[in-house]
Amino acid sequence: MAVVIVQHIDAQFAPGLVQWLNDCSPVKVELAREGGRFEAGKVLVAGTNDYLILRSDLTLTHTKEPQDCFYRPSVDVFFSSVAQYCQEGASGCC
């Protein structure tokens, strides 16, 4: 299973979170990158002050929209994109 963590922390703290999680977990943890894909056995962490979303080609990207959402990154925005393009085989928790 692939795992994505969307925690609304400032981008300057995301690399430290990734390092801490790598130190505590046998599973590889990385910052989510533009054009990245879900990979079984890997944890991706949203690492910018924009929203992490899934595109129709099932790659990840960042966006500033929607402007009216206070928390960045937002799990609600991420979950909406996953629900749009991964209707089967995806689950989420808050």
PyMOL Python script that loads the backbone (N, CA, C, O; Angstrom):
from pymol import cmd

cmd.read_pdbstr("""\
ATOM      1  N   MET A   1       0.833  -1.161   0.000  1.00  0.00           N
ATOM      2  CA  MET A   1       0.000   0.000   0.000  1.00  0.00           C
ATOM      3  C   MET A   1       0.891   1.241   0.000  1.00  0.00           C
ATOM      4  O   MET A   1       1.952   1.259   0.624  1.00  0.00           O
ATOM      5  N   ALA A   2       0.452   2.253  -0.693  1.00  0.00           N
ATOM      6  CA  ALA A   2       1.133   3.554  -0.701  1.00  0.00           C
ATOM      7  C   ALA A   2       0.491   4.430   0.367  1.00  0.00           C
ATOM      8  O   ALA A   2      -0.707   4.322   0.628  1.00  0.00           O
ATOM      9  N   VAL A   3       1.283   5.292   0.978  1.00  0.00           N
ATOM     10  CA  VAL A   3       0.792   6.184   2.032  1.00  0.00           C
ATOM     11  C   VAL A   3       1.224   7.601   1.701  1.00  0.00           C
ATOM     12  O   VAL A   3       2.366   7.837   1.307  1.00  0.00           O
ATOM     13  N   VAL A   4       0.292   8.552   1.867  1.00  0.00           N
ATOM     14  CA  VAL A   4       0.596   9.966   1.693  1.00  0.00           C
ATOM     15  C   VAL A   4       0.163  10.685   2.966  1.00  0.00           C
ATOM     16  O   VAL A   4      -0.967  10.525   3.426  1.00  0.00           O
ATOM     17  N   ILE A   5       1.068  11.474   3.528  1.00  0.00           N
ATOM     18  CA  ILE A   5       0.772  12.264   4.719  1.00  0.00           C
ATOM     19  C   ILE A   5       0.634  13.717   4.295  1.00  0.00           C
ATOM     20  O   ILE A   5       1.538  14.297   3.693  1.00  0.00           O
ATOM     21  N   VAL A   6      -0.518  14.293   4.623  1.00  0.00           N
ATOM     22  CA  VAL A   6      -0.769  15.702   4.335  1.00  0.00           C
ATOM     23  C   VAL A   6      -0.992  16.376   5.680  1.00  0.00           C
ATOM     24  O   VAL A   6      -2.093  16.336   6.231  1.00  0.00           O
ATOM     25  N   GLN A   7       0.042  16.983   6.195  1.00  0.00           N
ATOM     26  CA  GLN A   7       0.025  17.641   7.503  1.00  0.00           C
ATOM     27  C   GLN A   7       0.235  19.124   7.275  1.00  0.00           C
ATOM     28  O   GLN A   7       1.213  19.512   6.636  1.00  0.00           O
ATOM     29  N   HIS A   8      -0.659  19.965   7.784  1.00  0.00           N
ATOM     30  CA  HIS A   8      -0.493  21.392   7.510  1.00  0.00           C
ATOM     31  C   HIS A   8       0.564  21.997   8.431  1.00  0.00           C
ATOM     32  O   HIS A   8       0.278  22.586   9.474  1.00  0.00           O
ATOM     33  N   ILE A   9       1.806  21.813   7.977  1.00  0.00           N
ATOM     34  CA  ILE A   9       2.961  22.453   8.605  1.00  0.00           C
ATOM     35  C   ILE A   9       3.658  23.277   7.535  1.00  0.00           C
ATOM     36  O   ILE A   9       3.517  23.010   6.342  1.00  0.00           O
ATOM     37  N   ASP A  10       4.390  24.255   7.958  1.00  0.00           N
ATOM     38  CA  ASP A  10       5.117  25.095   7.013  1.00  0.00           C
ATOM     39  C   ASP A  10       6.168  24.264   6.283  1.00  0.00           C
ATOM     40  O   ASP A  10       6.735  23.324   6.838  1.00  0.00           O
ATOM     41  N   ALA A  11       6.411  24.627   5.040  1.00  0.00           N
ATOM     42  CA  ALA A  11       7.367  23.903   4.203  1.00  0.00           C
ATOM     43  C   ALA A  11       8.752  23.804   4.835  1.00  0.00           C
ATOM     44  O   ALA A  11       9.465  22.830   4.595  1.00  0.00           O
ATOM     45  N   GLN A  12       9.140  24.778   5.627  1.00  0.00           N
ATOM     46  CA  GLN A  12      10.472  24.718   6.227  1.00  0.00           C
ATOM     47  C   GLN A  12      10.595  23.588   7.258  1.00  0.00           C
ATOM     48  O   GLN A  12      11.709  23.174   7.580  1.00  0.00           O
ATOM     49  N   PHE A  13       9.475  23.087   7.778  1.00  0.00           N
ATOM     50  CA  PHE A  13       9.506  22.003   8.758  1.00  0.00           C
ATOM     51  C   PHE A  13       9.333  20.624   8.139  1.00  0.00           C
ATOM     52  O   PHE A  13       9.629  19.620   8.787  1.00  0.00           O
ATOM     53  N   ALA A  14       8.863  20.552   6.903  1.00  0.00           N
ATOM     54  CA  ALA A  14       8.572  19.272   6.263  1.00  0.00           C
ATOM     55  C   ALA A  14       9.804  18.365   6.135  1.00  0.00           C
ATOM     56  O   ALA A  14       9.693  17.172   6.419  1.00  0.00           O
ATOM     57  N   PRO A  15      10.972  18.877   5.721  1.00  0.00           N
ATOM     58  CA  PRO A  15      12.138  17.977   5.639  1.00  0.00           C
ATOM     59  C   PRO A  15      12.503  17.362   6.999  1.00  0.00           C
ATOM     60  O   PRO A  15      12.909  16.202   7.066  1.00  0.00           O
ATOM     61  N   GLY A  16      12.361  18.123   8.058  1.00  0.00           N
ATOM     62  CA  GLY A  16      12.637  17.585   9.393  1.00  0.00           C
ATOM     63  C   GLY A  16      11.643  16.506   9.783  1.00  0.00           C
ATOM     64  O   GLY A  16      12.015  15.520  10.419  1.00  0.00           O
ATOM     65  N   LEU A  17      10.374  16.682   9.408  1.00  0.00           N
ATOM     66  CA  LEU A  17       9.361  15.660   9.658  1.00  0.00           C
ATOM     67  C   LEU A  17       9.707  14.386   8.907  1.00  0.00           C
ATOM     68  O   LEU A  17       9.605  13.290   9.458  1.00  0.00           O
ATOM     69  N   VAL A  18      10.116  14.526   7.651  1.00  0.00           N
ATOM     70  CA  VAL A  18      10.504  13.361   6.848  1.00  0.00           C
ATOM     71  C   VAL A  18      11.688  12.649   7.503  1.00  0.00           C
ATOM     72  O   VAL A  18      11.683  11.422   7.603  1.00  0.00           O
ATOM     73  N   GLN A  19      12.683  13.381   7.941  1.00  0.00           N
ATOM     74  CA  GLN A  19      13.844  12.762   8.587  1.00  0.00           C
ATOM     75  C   GLN A  19      13.448  12.028   9.862  1.00  0.00           C
ATOM     76  O   GLN A  19      13.880  10.901  10.103  1.00  0.00           O
ATOM     77  N   TRP A  20      12.619  12.683  10.676  1.00  0.00           N
ATOM     78  CA  TRP A  20      12.170  12.072  11.922  1.00  0.00           C
ATOM     79  C   TRP A  20      11.403  10.779  11.645  1.00  0.00           C
ATOM     80  O   TRP A  20      11.626   9.767  12.310  1.00  0.00           O
ATOM     81  N   LEU A  21      10.500  10.815  10.662  1.00  0.00           N
ATOM     82  CA  LEU A  21       9.739   9.614  10.326  1.00  0.00           C
ATOM     83  C   LEU A  21      10.651   8.514   9.787  1.00  0.00           C
ATOM     84  O   LEU A  21      10.447   7.342  10.104  1.00  0.00           O
ATOM     85  N   ASN A  22      11.655   8.870   8.976  1.00  0.00           N
ATOM     86  CA  ASN A  22      12.611   7.874   8.488  1.00  0.00           C
ATOM     87  C   ASN A  22      13.379   7.236   9.630  1.00  0.00           C
ATOM     88  O   ASN A  22      13.659   6.038   9.599  1.00  0.00           O
ATOM     89  N   ASP A  23      13.723   8.034  10.644  1.00  0.00           N
ATOM     90  CA  ASP A  23      14.455   7.509  11.797  1.00  0.00           C
ATOM     91  C   ASP A  23      13.606   6.552  12.633  1.00  0.00           C
ATOM     92  O   ASP A  23      14.142   5.692  13.333  1.00  0.00           O
ATOM     93  N   CYS A  24      12.272   6.702  12.560  1.00  0.00           N
ATOM     94  CA  CYS A  24      11.360   5.915  13.400  1.00  0.00           C
ATOM     95  C   CYS A  24      10.676   4.769  12.666  1.00  0.00           C
ATOM     96  O   CYS A  24       9.984   3.967  13.293  1.00  0.00           O
ATOM     97  N   SER A  25      10.854   4.679  11.367  1.00  0.00           N
ATOM     98  CA  SER A  25      10.069   3.731  10.580  1.00  0.00           C
ATOM     99  C   SER A  25      10.950   2.890   9.670  1.00  0.00           C
ATOM    100  O   SER A  25      11.944   3.381   9.135  1.00  0.00           O
ATOM    101  N   PRO A  26      10.589   1.624   9.495  1.00  0.00           N
ATOM    102  CA  PRO A  26      11.324   0.805   8.530  1.00  0.00           C
ATOM    103  C   PRO A  26      10.919   1.106   7.083  1.00  0.00           C
ATOM    104  O   PRO A  26      11.571   0.645   6.146  1.00  0.00           O
ATOM    105  N   VAL A  27       9.857   1.869   6.906  1.00  0.00           N
ATOM    106  CA  VAL A  27       9.365   2.214   5.574  1.00  0.00           C
ATOM    107  C   VAL A  27      10.028   3.507   5.118  1.00  0.00           C
ATOM    108  O   VAL A  27      10.190   4.435   5.910  1.00  0.00           O
ATOM    109  N   LYS A  28      10.409   3.571   3.858  1.00  0.00           N
ATOM    110  CA  LYS A  28      11.036   4.770   3.284  1.00  0.00           C
ATOM    111  C   LYS A  28      10.034   5.920   3.258  1.00  0.00           C
ATOM    112  O   LYS A  28       8.902   5.756   2.805  1.00  0.00           O
ATOM    113  N   VAL A  29      10.457   7.084   3.746  1.00  0.00           N
ATOM    114  CA  VAL A  29       9.624   8.288   3.775  1.00  0.00           C
ATOM    115  C   VAL A  29      10.328   9.364   2.960  1.00  0.00           C
ATOM    116  O   VAL A  29      11.522   9.602   3.141  1.00  0.00           O
ATOM    117  N   GLU A  30       9.586  10.019   2.058  1.00  0.00           N
ATOM    118  CA  GLU A  30      10.146  11.061   1.196  1.00  0.00           C
ATOM    119  C   GLU A  30       9.167  12.219   1.081  1.00  0.00           C
ATOM    120  O   GLU A  30       7.972  12.060   1.333  1.00  0.00           O
ATOM    121  N   LEU A  31       9.675  13.375   0.704  1.00  0.00           N
ATOM    122  CA  LEU A  31       8.808  14.484   0.339  1.00  0.00           C
ATOM    123  C   LEU A  31       8.135  14.159  -0.992  1.00  0.00           C
ATOM    124  O   LEU A  31       8.773  13.633  -1.904  1.00  0.00           O
ATOM    125  N   ALA A  32       6.852  14.470  -1.100  1.00  0.00           N
ATOM    126  CA  ALA A  32       6.151  14.301  -2.367  1.00  0.00           C
ATOM    127  C   ALA A  32       6.724  15.292  -3.367  1.00  0.00           C
ATOM    128  O   ALA A  32       6.931  16.459  -3.038  1.00  0.00           O
ATOM    129  N   ARG A  33       6.975  14.844  -4.561  1.00  0.00           N
ATOM    130  CA  ARG A  33       7.587  15.674  -5.599  1.00  0.00           C
ATOM    131  C   ARG A  33       6.635  15.854  -6.773  1.00  0.00           C
ATOM    132  O   ARG A  33       5.780  15.010  -7.038  1.00  0.00           O
ATOM    133  N   GLU A  34       6.801  16.957  -7.457  1.00  0.00           N
ATOM    134  CA  GLU A  34       6.040  17.238  -8.672  1.00  0.00           C
ATOM    135  C   GLU A  34       6.203  16.086  -9.657  1.00  0.00           C
ATOM    136  O   GLU A  34       7.325  15.700  -9.985  1.00  0.00           O
ATOM    137  N   GLY A  35       5.088  15.537 -10.129  1.00  0.00           N
ATOM    138  CA  GLY A  35       5.130  14.430 -11.070  1.00  0.00           C
ATOM    139  C   GLY A  35       5.312  13.071 -10.422  1.00  0.00           C
ATOM    140  O   GLY A  35       5.332  12.051 -11.111  1.00  0.00           O
ATOM    141  N   GLY A  36       5.446  13.049  -9.094  1.00  0.00           N
ATOM    142  CA  GLY A  36       5.606  11.783  -8.388  1.00  0.00           C
ATOM    143  C   GLY A  36       4.360  10.923  -8.463  1.00  0.00           C
ATOM    144  O   GLY A  36       3.279  11.390  -8.825  1.00  0.00           O
ATOM    145  N   ARG A  37       4.531   9.672  -8.118  1.00  0.00           N
ATOM    146  CA  ARG A  37       3.416   8.712  -8.136  1.00  0.00           C
ATOM    147  C   ARG A  37       3.379   7.970  -6.810  1.00  0.00           C
ATOM    148  O   ARG A  37       4.377   7.874  -6.096  1.00  0.00           O
ATOM    149  N   PHE A  38       2.200   7.452  -6.506  1.00  0.00           N
ATOM    150  CA  PHE A  38       2.072   6.575  -5.350  1.00  0.00           C
ATOM    151  C   PHE A  38       2.911   5.335  -5.587  1.00  0.00           C
ATOM    152  O   PHE A  38       2.950   4.813  -6.701  1.00  0.00           O
ATOM    153  N   GLU A  39       3.587   4.857  -4.544  1.00  0.00           N
ATOM    154  CA  GLU A  39       4.358   3.617  -4.638  1.00  0.00           C
ATOM    155  C   GLU A  39       4.098   2.789  -3.405  1.00  0.00           C
ATOM    156  O   GLU A  39       4.187   3.286  -2.283  1.00  0.00           O
ATOM    157  N   ALA A  40       3.778   1.534  -3.610  1.00  0.00           N
ATOM    158  CA  ALA A  40       3.598   0.627  -2.485  1.00  0.00           C
ATOM    159  C   ALA A  40       4.886   0.570  -1.669  1.00  0.00           C
ATOM    160  O   ALA A  40       5.983   0.513  -2.225  1.00  0.00           O
ATOM    161  N   GLY A  41       4.744   0.586  -0.368  1.00  0.00           N
ATOM    162  CA  GLY A  41       5.901   0.495   0.502  1.00  0.00           C
ATOM    163  C   GLY A  41       6.648   1.791   0.704  1.00  0.00           C
ATOM    164  O   GLY A  41       7.737   1.789   1.277  1.00  0.00           O
ATOM    165  N   LYS A  42       6.092   2.900   0.250  1.00  0.00           N
ATOM    166  CA  LYS A  42       6.734   4.203   0.419  1.00  0.00           C
ATOM    167  C   LYS A  42       5.720   5.187   0.981  1.00  0.00           C
ATOM    168  O   LYS A  42       4.545   5.169   0.612  1.00  0.00           O
ATOM    169  N   VAL A  43       6.189   6.045   1.876  1.00  0.00           N
ATOM    170  CA  VAL A  43       5.365   7.102   2.453  1.00  0.00           C
ATOM    171  C   VAL A  43       5.799   8.427   1.831  1.00  0.00           C
ATOM    172  O   VAL A  43       6.982   8.765   1.833  1.00  0.00           O
ATOM    173  N   LEU A  44       4.837   9.169   1.302  1.00  0.00           N
ATOM    174  CA  LEU A  44       5.104  10.499   0.759  1.00  0.00           C
ATOM    175  C   LEU A  44       4.514  11.537   1.702  1.00  0.00           C
ATOM    176  O   LEU A  44       3.415  11.355   2.225  1.00  0.00           O
ATOM    177  N   VAL A  45       5.241  12.618   1.916  1.00  0.00           N
ATOM    178  CA  VAL A  45       4.797  13.701   2.790  1.00  0.00           C
ATOM    179  C   VAL A  45       4.662  14.965   1.956  1.00  0.00           C
ATOM    180  O   VAL A  45       5.584  15.342   1.234  1.00  0.00           O
ATOM    181  N   ALA A  46       3.496  15.625   2.059  1.00  0.00           N
ATOM    182  CA  ALA A  46       3.308  16.915   1.392  1.00  0.00           C
ATOM    183  C   ALA A  46       4.302  17.892   2.012  1.00  0.00           C
ATOM    184  O   ALA A  46       4.368  18.030   3.234  1.00  0.00           O
ATOM    185  N   GLY A  47       5.079  18.571   1.158  1.00  0.00           N
ATOM    186  CA  GLY A  47       6.176  19.360   1.694  1.00  0.00           C
ATOM    187  C   GLY A  47       6.253  20.799   1.235  1.00  0.00           C
ATOM    188  O   GLY A  47       7.299  21.433   1.374  1.00  0.00           O
ATOM    189  N   THR A  48       5.153  21.339   0.684  1.00  0.00           N
ATOM    190  CA  THR A  48       5.178  22.741   0.281  1.00  0.00           C
ATOM    191  C   THR A  48       4.046  23.470   0.990  1.00  0.00           C
ATOM    192  O   THR A  48       3.243  22.849   1.686  1.00  0.00           O
ATOM    193  N   ASN A  49       3.981  24.772   0.817  1.00  0.00           N
ATOM    194  CA  ASN A  49       2.890  25.557   1.389  1.00  0.00           C
ATOM    195  C   ASN A  49       1.713  25.665   0.427  1.00  0.00           C
ATOM    196  O   ASN A  49       0.792  26.448   0.657  1.00  0.00           O
ATOM    197  N   ASP A  50       1.740  24.885  -0.650  1.00  0.00           N
ATOM    198  CA  ASP A  50       0.615  24.783  -1.570  1.00  0.00           C
ATOM    199  C   ASP A  50      -0.083  23.459  -1.313  1.00  0.00           C
ATOM    200  O   ASP A  50       0.355  22.664  -0.481  1.00  0.00           O
ATOM    201  N   TYR A  51      -1.167  23.230  -2.033  1.00  0.00           N
ATOM    202  CA  TYR A  51      -1.913  21.987  -1.882  1.00  0.00           C
ATOM    203  C   TYR A  51      -1.293  20.897  -2.728  1.00  0.00           C
ATOM    204  O   TYR A  51      -0.900  21.135  -3.870  1.00  0.00           O
ATOM    205  N   LEU A  52      -1.205  19.710  -2.171  1.00  0.00           N
ATOM    206  CA  LEU A  52      -0.803  18.530  -2.923  1.00  0.00           C
ATOM    207  C   LEU A  52      -2.079  17.912  -3.478  1.00  0.00           C
ATOM    208  O   LEU A  52      -3.029  17.673  -2.733  1.00  0.00           O
ATOM    209  N   ILE A  53      -2.104  17.652  -4.780  1.00  0.00           N
ATOM    210  CA  ILE A  53      -3.271  17.026  -5.401  1.00  0.00           C
ATOM    211  C   ILE A  53      -2.831  15.947  -6.378  1.00  0.00           C
ATOM    212  O   ILE A  53      -1.688  15.900  -6.831  1.00  0.00           O
ATOM    213  N   LEU A  54      -3.784  15.091  -6.675  1.00  0.00           N
ATOM    214  CA  LEU A  54      -3.582  14.042  -7.671  1.00  0.00           C
ATOM    215  C   LEU A  54      -4.194  14.511  -8.982  1.00  0.00           C
ATOM    216  O   LEU A  54      -5.310  15.031  -9.009  1.00  0.00           O
ATOM    217  N   ARG A  55      -3.453  14.322 -10.070  1.00  0.00           N
ATOM    218  CA  ARG A  55      -3.950  14.682 -11.403  1.00  0.00           C
ATOM    219  C   ARG A  55      -4.597  13.469 -12.064  1.00  0.00           C
ATOM    220  O   ARG A  55      -4.484  12.345 -11.575  1.00  0.00           O
ATOM    221  N   SER A  56      -5.268  13.713 -13.170  1.00  0.00           N
ATOM    222  CA  SER A  56      -5.972  12.640 -13.890  1.00  0.00           C
ATOM    223  C   SER A  56      -5.021  11.540 -14.377  1.00  0.00           C
ATOM    224  O   SER A  56      -5.445  10.397 -14.551  1.00  0.00           O
ATOM    225  N   ASP A  57      -3.746  11.867 -14.597  1.00  0.00           N
ATOM    226  CA  ASP A  57      -2.777  10.848 -15.024  1.00  0.00           C
ATOM    227  C   ASP A  57      -2.153  10.119 -13.831  1.00  0.00           C
ATOM    228  O   ASP A  57      -1.196   9.361 -13.986  1.00  0.00           O
ATOM    229  N   LEU A  58      -2.711  10.360 -12.635  1.00  0.00           N
ATOM    230  CA  LEU A  58      -2.301   9.732 -11.375  1.00  0.00           C
ATOM    231  C   LEU A  58      -0.903  10.144 -10.922  1.00  0.00           C
ATOM    232  O   LEU A  58      -0.230   9.401 -10.207  1.00  0.00           O
ATOM    233  N   THR A  59      -0.474  11.321 -11.340  1.00  0.00           N
ATOM    234  CA  THR A  59       0.756  11.901 -10.809  1.00  0.00           C
ATOM    235  C   THR A  59       0.383  13.019  -9.839  1.00  0.00           C
ATOM    236  O   THR A  59      -0.732  13.541  -9.865  1.00  0.00           O
ATOM    237  N   LEU A  60       1.320  13.364  -9.000  1.00  0.00           N
ATOM    238  CA  LEU A  60       1.094  14.398  -7.992  1.00  0.00           C
ATOM    239  C   LEU A  60       1.572  15.750  -8.488  1.00  0.00           C
ATOM    240  O   LEU A  60       2.536  15.844  -9.248  1.00  0.00           O
ATOM    241  N   THR A  61       0.897  16.776  -8.055  1.00  0.00           N
ATOM    242  CA  THR A  61       1.292  18.138  -8.367  1.00  0.00           C
ATOM    243  C   THR A  61       0.900  19.035  -7.206  1.00  0.00           C
ATOM    244  O   THR A  61       0.221  18.607  -6.273  1.00  0.00           O
ATOM    245  N   HIS A  62       1.334  20.275  -7.276  1.00  0.00           N
ATOM    246  CA  HIS A  62       0.994  21.271  -6.263  1.00  0.00           C
ATOM    247  C   HIS A  62       0.203  22.397  -6.927  1.00  0.00           C
ATOM    248  O   HIS A  62       0.427  22.747  -8.086  1.00  0.00           O
ATOM    249  N   THR A  63      -0.724  22.948  -6.156  1.00  0.00           N
ATOM    250  CA  THR A  63      -1.542  24.036  -6.672  1.00  0.00           C
ATOM    251  C   THR A  63      -1.855  25.036  -5.562  1.00  0.00           C
ATOM    252  O   THR A  63      -1.913  24.669  -4.388  1.00  0.00           O
ATOM    253  N   LYS A  64      -2.051  26.275  -5.928  1.00  0.00           N
ATOM    254  CA  LYS A  64      -2.444  27.315  -4.973  1.00  0.00           C
ATOM    255  C   LYS A  64      -3.954  27.386  -4.795  1.00  0.00           C
ATOM    256  O   LYS A  64      -4.437  28.047  -3.876  1.00  0.00           O
ATOM    257  N   GLU A  65      -4.711  26.708  -5.668  1.00  0.00           N
ATOM    258  CA  GLU A  65      -6.187  26.730  -5.612  1.00  0.00           C
ATOM    259  C   GLU A  65      -6.687  25.568  -4.759  1.00  0.00           C
ATOM    260  O   GLU A  65      -6.111  24.482  -4.822  1.00  0.00           O
ATOM    261  N   PRO A  66      -7.710  25.754  -3.986  1.00  0.00           N
ATOM    262  CA  PRO A  66      -8.559  26.929  -3.848  1.00  0.00           C
ATOM    263  C   PRO A  66      -7.949  27.966  -2.905  1.00  0.00           C
ATOM    264  O   PRO A  66      -7.305  27.620  -1.915  1.00  0.00           O
ATOM    265  N   GLN A  67      -8.159  29.208  -3.220  1.00  0.00           N
ATOM    266  CA  GLN A  67      -7.600  30.306  -2.425  1.00  0.00           C
ATOM    267  C   GLN A  67      -8.307  30.476  -1.085  1.00  0.00           C
ATOM    268  O   GLN A  67      -7.723  31.029  -0.153  1.00  0.00           O
ATOM    269  N   ASP A  68      -9.553  30.013  -0.967  1.00  0.00           N
ATOM    270  CA  ASP A  68     -10.349  30.271   0.228  1.00  0.00           C
ATOM    271  C   ASP A  68     -10.141  29.260   1.355  1.00  0.00           C
ATOM    272  O   ASP A  68     -10.806  29.356   2.386  1.00  0.00           O
ATOM    273  N   CYS A  69      -9.244  28.301   1.188  1.00  0.00           N
ATOM    274  CA  CYS A  69      -8.975  27.311   2.228  1.00  0.00           C
ATOM    275  C   CYS A  69      -7.770  27.773   3.042  1.00  0.00           C
ATOM    276  O   CYS A  69      -6.691  28.004   2.496  1.00  0.00           O
ATOM    277  N   PHE A  70      -7.963  27.903   4.342  1.00  0.00           N
ATOM    278  CA  PHE A  70      -6.935  28.465   5.219  1.00  0.00           C
ATOM    279  C   PHE A  70      -5.729  27.542   5.401  1.00  0.00           C
ATOM    280  O   PHE A  70      -4.587  28.000   5.355  1.00  0.00           O
ATOM    281  N   TYR A  71      -5.977  26.244   5.607  1.00  0.00           N
ATOM    282  CA  TYR A  71      -4.889  25.315   5.914  1.00  0.00           C
ATOM    283  C   TYR A  71      -4.185  24.867   4.643  1.00  0.00           C
ATOM    284  O   TYR A  71      -4.820  24.444   3.676  1.00  0.00           O
ATOM    285  N   ARG A  72      -2.849  24.969   4.665  1.00  0.00           N
ATOM    286  CA  ARG A  72      -2.025  24.591   3.517  1.00  0.00           C
ATOM    287  C   ARG A  72      -0.836  23.781   4.009  1.00  0.00           C
ATOM    288  O   ARG A  72      -0.123  24.238   4.902  1.00  0.00           O
ATOM    289  N   PRO A  73      -0.601  22.615   3.468  1.00  0.00           N
ATOM    290  CA  PRO A  73      -1.493  21.881   2.579  1.00  0.00           C
ATOM    291  C   PRO A  73      -2.730  21.410   3.339  1.00  0.00           C
ATOM    292  O   PRO A  73      -2.726  21.363   4.569  1.00  0.00           O
ATOM    293  N   SER A  74      -3.771  21.067   2.619  1.00  0.00           N
ATOM    294  CA  SER A  74      -5.045  20.651   3.208  1.00  0.00           C
ATOM    295  C   SER A  74      -5.367  19.227   2.799  1.00  0.00           C
ATOM    296  O   SER A  74      -5.346  18.891   1.615  1.00  0.00           O
ATOM    297  N   VAL A  75      -5.663  18.394   3.779  1.00  0.00           N
ATOM    298  CA  VAL A  75      -6.034  17.016   3.467  1.00  0.00           C
ATOM    299  C   VAL A  75      -7.371  16.978   2.730  1.00  0.00           C
ATOM    300  O   VAL A  75      -7.596  16.083   1.916  1.00  0.00           O
ATOM    301  N   ASP A  76      -8.263  17.937   3.003  1.00  0.00           N
ATOM    302  CA  ASP A  76      -9.550  17.961   2.294  1.00  0.00           C
ATOM    303  C   ASP A  76      -9.347  18.138   0.790  1.00  0.00           C
ATOM    304  O   ASP A  76      -9.988  17.458  -0.011  1.00  0.00           O
ATOM    305  N   VAL A  77      -8.463  19.042   0.415  1.00  0.00           N
ATOM    306  CA  VAL A  77      -8.184  19.281  -1.006  1.00  0.00           C
ATOM    307  C   VAL A  77      -7.539  18.031  -1.611  1.00  0.00           C
ATOM    308  O   VAL A  77      -7.888  17.630  -2.721  1.00  0.00           O
ATOM    309  N   PHE A  78      -6.604  17.418  -0.890  1.00  0.00           N
ATOM    310  CA  PHE A  78      -5.961  16.200  -1.382  1.00  0.00           C
ATOM    311  C   PHE A  78      -6.972  15.067  -1.544  1.00  0.00           C
ATOM    312  O   PHE A  78      -7.009  14.410  -2.584  1.00  0.00           O
ATOM    313  N   PHE A  79      -7.793  14.837  -0.513  1.00  0.00           N
ATOM    314  CA  PHE A  79      -8.787  13.764  -0.582  1.00  0.00           C
ATOM    315  C   PHE A  79      -9.762  13.976  -1.733  1.00  0.00           C
ATOM    316  O   PHE A  79     -10.163  13.013  -2.386  1.00  0.00           O
ATOM    317  N   SER A  80     -10.145  15.217  -1.991  1.00  0.00           N
ATOM    318  CA  SER A  80     -11.062  15.497  -3.104  1.00  0.00           C
ATOM    319  C   SER A  80     -10.454  15.077  -4.436  1.00  0.00           C
ATOM    320  O   SER A  80     -11.141  14.503  -5.279  1.00  0.00           O
ATOM    321  N   SER A  81      -9.173  15.360  -4.627  1.00  0.00           N
ATOM    322  CA  SER A  81      -8.527  14.977  -5.881  1.00  0.00           C
ATOM    323  C   SER A  81      -8.376  13.460  -5.986  1.00  0.00           C
ATOM    324  O   SER A  81      -8.534  12.895  -7.068  1.00  0.00           O
ATOM    325  N   VAL A  82      -8.075  12.806  -4.878  1.00  0.00           N
ATOM    326  CA  VAL A  82      -7.965  11.340  -4.902  1.00  0.00           C
ATOM    327  C   VAL A  82      -9.326  10.725  -5.209  1.00  0.00           C
ATOM    328  O   VAL A  82      -9.417   9.791  -6.006  1.00  0.00           O
ATOM    329  N   ALA A  83     -10.380  11.238  -4.588  1.00  0.00           N
ATOM    330  CA  ALA A  83     -11.724  10.716  -4.836  1.00  0.00           C
ATOM    331  C   ALA A  83     -12.124  10.896  -6.293  1.00  0.00           C
ATOM    332  O   ALA A  83     -12.840  10.064  -6.850  1.00  0.00           O
ATOM    333  N   GLN A  84     -11.671  11.964  -6.903  1.00  0.00           N
ATOM    334  CA  GLN A  84     -12.018  12.235  -8.300  1.00  0.00           C
ATOM    335  C   GLN A  84     -11.352  11.242  -9.249  1.00  0.00           C
ATOM    336  O   GLN A  84     -11.966  10.825 -10.231  1.00  0.00           O
ATOM    337  N   TYR A  85     -10.105  10.857  -8.971  1.00  0.00           N
ATOM    338  CA  TYR A  85      -9.345  10.059  -9.932  1.00  0.00           C
ATOM    339  C   TYR A  85      -9.038   8.628  -9.496  1.00  0.00           C
ATOM    340  O   TYR A  85      -8.641   7.812 -10.328  1.00  0.00           O
ATOM    341  N   CYS A  86      -9.209   8.307  -8.239  1.00  0.00           N
ATOM    342  CA  CYS A  86      -8.957   6.945  -7.732  1.00  0.00           C
ATOM    343  C   CYS A  86     -10.213   6.432  -7.055  1.00  0.00           C
ATOM    344  O   CYS A  86     -10.244   6.282  -5.833  1.00  0.00           O
ATOM    345  N   GLN A  87     -11.230   6.167  -7.824  1.00  0.00           N
ATOM    346  CA  GLN A  87     -12.492   5.789  -7.210  1.00  0.00           C
ATOM    347  C   GLN A  87     -12.466   4.402  -6.587  1.00  0.00           C
ATOM    348  O   GLN A  87     -13.281   4.110  -5.711  1.00  0.00           O
ATOM    349  N   GLU A  88     -11.562   3.553  -7.011  1.00  0.00           N
ATOM    350  CA  GLU A  88     -11.446   2.233  -6.430  1.00  0.00           C
ATOM    351  C   GLU A  88     -10.048   2.063  -5.854  1.00  0.00           C
ATOM    352  O   GLU A  88      -9.066   2.531  -6.431  1.00  0.00           O
ATOM    353  N   GLY A  89      -9.968   1.398  -4.726  1.00  0.00           N
ATOM    354  CA  GLY A  89      -8.673   1.068  -4.170  1.00  0.00           C
ATOM    355  C   GLY A  89      -8.008   2.145  -3.355  1.00  0.00           C
ATOM    356  O   GLY A  89      -6.838   2.006  -2.998  1.00  0.00           O
ATOM    357  N   ALA A  90      -8.712   3.217  -3.047  1.00  0.00           N
ATOM    358  CA  ALA A  90      -8.135   4.277  -2.230  1.00  0.00           C
ATOM    359  C   ALA A  90      -8.948   4.411  -0.947  1.00  0.00           C
ATOM    360  O   ALA A  90     -10.166   4.230  -0.941  1.00  0.00           O
ATOM    361  N   SER A  91      -8.257   4.728   0.124  1.00  0.00           N
ATOM    362  CA  SER A  91      -8.936   5.024   1.383  1.00  0.00           C
ATOM    363  C   SER A  91      -8.154   6.110   2.081  1.00  0.00           C
ATOM    364  O   SER A  91      -6.976   6.324   1.796  1.00  0.00           O
ATOM    365  N   GLY A  92      -8.809   6.790   2.990  1.00  0.00           N
ATOM    366  CA  GLY A  92      -8.149   7.874   3.703  1.00  0.00           C
ATOM    367  C   GLY A  92      -8.617   7.945   5.134  1.00  0.00           C
ATOM    368  O   GLY A  92      -9.683   7.439   5.483  1.00  0.00           O
ATOM    369  N   CYS A  93      -7.811   8.576   5.956  1.00  0.00           N
ATOM    370  CA  CYS A  93      -8.196   8.797   7.352  1.00  0.00           C
ATOM    371  C   CYS A  93      -7.620  10.123   7.805  1.00  0.00           C
ATOM    372  O   CYS A  93      -6.599  10.591   7.302  1.00  0.00           O
ATOM    373  N   CYS A  94      -8.293  10.704   8.755  1.00  0.00           N
ATOM    374  CA  CYS A  94      -7.849  11.990   9.318  1.00  0.00           C
ATOM    375  C   CYS A  94      -7.406  11.791  10.747  1.00  0.00           C
ATOM    376  O   CYS A  94      -6.995  12.747  11.405  1.00  0.00           O
TER     377      CYS A  94
END
""", "prot")
cmd.dss("prot")
cmd.show_as("cartoon", "prot")
cmd.util.cbc("prot")
cmd.orient("prot")
